[in-house]
């Protein structure tokens, strides 16, 4: 006799195969069968077995997702409530787990065995919290160390490290960005990202920065974010007014280029863009060879055009 071929909607077959694997400890094999059976019928017992299998193979997020389907069922039974709390801990949902532990005596009249299990879950919570705190601190120390040699890395590597730095607490972030800002080989876009957080967080004090081959000093408390900078807002408004309705595609291209330029010029945007109107006209000239820039204040326009070329060169160096 050949093997039984399951019908597309044969719930009992999938459940039987799942349970055979489950009861012999083959959780990896059980999960696909549980998934197919559960898709056909959302039975409470099947849910708990499916969730248990997922938990055993370390797929905690999926285990929580399946358990949440029958949350009220888990809440009614103390042993399942203990199991659900363990899932929360493994998903690093510590506040939710603490809340369950805090309120569990009001919900359940625990037996001696259940009390032991609650204590075990409490210990699991404390161990997991300690582990995560240690891993976070280790990661922070690694990122601070990397910040000192960021100039030796590619732009893609610099971006990846800065993205991680943005997620760490403010105090170690400040420690990490000081060598980044003063390093002449770290890209201006990376520096702008760091300065923006310092500005948004209203960090006091002065920071040395190497900007466009010049040594400068900045005070984050007097800076705005790039988005809220008055000149940035004016340039974007003019681009919308002069280009967007006539040529939406061209407008999007100009906005992307302008955004890059703002990052490269930040936090000294107002020193370079002395006339938002003429800055926008320079974009229009770039995209239309027949566009004539107003000849008034020609020296200022020429300086801004030189800055555009300078930024272009900086951006080319990213590749």
Secondary structure, DSSP 8 states (H G I E B T S, - for coil): -------TT-HHHHHHHHHHHHHTT-HHHHHHHHHHHHHH---HHHHHHHHHHHHHTT-HHHHHHHHHHTHHHHHHSHHHHHHHHHHHHHTT-HHHHHHHHHHHHHH----HHHHHHHHHHHHHHHHHHHHHHHHHHHHHHHHHHHHTTGGGS-HHHHHHHHHHHTTS-HHHHHHHHHHHHT-TTS-HHHHHHHHHHHHHTT--S-EEEEETTEEEEE-GGG---TTT-HHHHHHHHHHIIIIITT-HHHHHHHHHHHHHHHHHHTT-HHHH-S-HHHHHHHHHHHH-TT-----TTHHHHHHHHHHHHHHHHHHHTT-
